[in-house]
Amino acid sequence: MEEGRFEGEVRTEWLIHAGPDRRMRLLEDFAFVDSRGQRWVAPAGSVIDGGSIPRILWAVAGSPYAGDYRRASVLHDVACVRRTRPAKDVHRMFYEAMVCDGADHSQALEFYTAVRLFGPDWPDSEHYAGLASSQAAPPRSIEEVEAALDAVLGE
């Protein structure tokens, strides 16, 4: 797989509002070109809130703005709001951007699996039954994980 590349830097401003101030606005365009040559743009003005990691998992996975998935999460947040490409493609881009940014391969596979199973899925997200009963050997590559998830999700 050809490695992707980032274009630009993540430049933001905090948005002050009622409740926890996790949201930020992008001040400049930021992009990632994936292994297929697809360009994923997070345009200036987009609002992001960091990785969507449940607070209970922060000690294990990291907080929303820490780790080698920060830049990938910016692009993933924007792509999940815009929904101009299939959810499967958006989640695959997240995986590739994490790896490109230096995330450990195992962590990237775990995060990819989590967003495929529990992240946004448009328009239909009722294909998760049966995953827990799978007795297959643990997948070792993105292609194996993707094929297994395709089978479970009926894609």
C-alpha positions in Angstrom: 0.0 0.0 0.0 1.4 3.4 -1.0 1.6 5.7 2.0 -0.6 8.8 2.2 0.5 12.3 2.9 -0.8 15.3 4.9 -1.2 18.7 3.3 -1.0 21.8 5.5 -1.2 22.0 9.3 -4.0 21.9 11.8 -4.6 25.5 12.9 -7.5 26.1 15.2 -9.2 28.4 17.6 -11.1 27.2 20.7 -14.9 27.9 20.7 -16.2 29.0 24.0 -19.7 27.8 24.8 -21.8 26.3 27.6 -20.4 23.0 28.9 -16.9 21.5 28.3 -15.0 23.6 25.7 -13.7 20.8 23.5 -14.9 22.3 20.2 -12.5 24.1 17.9 -12.8 25.8 14.5 -10.3 25.2 11.7 -8.6 28.4 10.6 -7.1 26.9 7.5 -7.8 24.1 5.1 -6.1 20.8 6.1 -6.0 17.7 3.9 -4.8 14.1 3.6 -4.2 12.3 0.3 -4.8 8.5 0.9 -3.1 5.5 -0.8 -5.7 5.6 -3.5 -4.9 9.2 -4.4 -8.2 10.5 -2.9 -7.8 13.9 -1.3 -9.7 14.4 1.9 -10.1 18.1 2.8 -11.1 19.6 6.2 -11.9 23.2 5.1 -11.3 26.3 7.1 -14.4 27.0 9.2 -15.1 23.4 10.0 -15.8 22.6 13.7 -14.1 19.7 15.3 -14.1 18.2 18.8 -11.1 15.8 18.9 -11.2 12.0 18.9 -14.6 10.6 19.9 -13.1 8.4 22.6 -15.4 7.7 25.6 -14.0 9.4 28.7 -13.7 6.1 30.5 -11.1 4.9 27.9 -8.9 8.0 28.0 -6.4 6.4 30.4 -6.0 3.5 27.9 -6.5 5.1 24.4 -5.6 8.7 25.2 -7.7 11.9 25.4 -9.4 13.5 22.4 -6.4 15.7 21.5 -3.5 13.4 22.4 -1.8 10.7 20.4 -0.8 9.9 16.9 -4.4 10.0 15.8 -5.0 13.8 16.3 -4.6 14.9 12.7 -6.5 11.8 11.5 -9.4 12.6 13.9 -9.7 16.1 12.5 -10.2 14.7 9.0 -12.5 12.0 10.2 -14.7 14.4 12.2 -15.2 16.6 9.2 -15.8 13.7 6.8 -18.4 12.2 9.2 -20.3 15.5 9.3 -20.1 16.2 5.5 -21.0 12.6 4.5 -20.0 13.1 0.9 -18.3 9.7 0.7 -19.3 6.3 2.0 -18.7 5.7 5.8 -16.5 2.7 5.0 -14.2 4.9 2.9 -14.2 7.6 5.6 -13.2 5.1 8.3 -10.5 3.6 6.0 -9.0 7.1 5.5 -8.9 7.5 9.3 -6.9 4.3 9.5 -4.5 5.3 6.8 -4.0 8.8 8.2 -3.3 7.4 11.6 -0.6 5.1 10.2 0.8 8.0 8.1 1.0 10.1 11.3 3.0 7.5 13.2 0.4 5.5 15.0 1.3 2.0 15.9 -0.2 -0.5 13.3 -2.1 -2.4 16.1 -3.6 0.8 17.5 -4.6 2.0 14.1 -6.4 -1.4 13.5 -8.1 -1.1 16.8 -9.3 2.4 16.2 -10.4 1.5 12.6 -12.4 -1.5 14.0 -14.0 0.7 16.6 -15.2 3.4 14.2 -16.4 0.8 11.7 -18.5 -0.9 14.4 -19.5 1.9 16.6 -18.9 5.1 14.7 -21.3 6.8 12.3 -22.6 4.8 9.4 -24.8 6.3 6.8 -27.5 5.7 5.9 -28.0 2.2 7.5 -26.3 1.1 10.7 -28.2 -2.0 11.6 -25.7 -4.6 10.4 -23.7 -5.3 13.6 -25.4 -8.5 14.8 -23.1 -11.5 15.0 -19.7 -9.9 15.4 -19.2 -11.1 19.0 -19.8 -14.7 18.0 -16.9 -14.7 15.5 -14.2 -17.3 16.3 -11.7 -16.3 13.6 -8.0 -15.8 14.3 -7.2 -12.1 15.0 -6.6 -10.2 11.8 -3.1 -9.0 11.1 -3.6 -6.4 8.3 -6.0 -3.7 7.3 -7.2 -5.8 4.4 -8.1 -8.7 6.7 -9.9 -6.4 9.1 -11.7 -4.7 6.3 -12.8 -8.0 4.7 -14.0 -9.3 8.0 -16.0 -6.2 8.7 -17.5 -6.2 5.2 -18.8 -9.7 5.8 -20.3 -8.8 9.2 -21.8 -5.5 7.9 -23.1 -7.2 4.7 -21.1 -4.9 2.4 
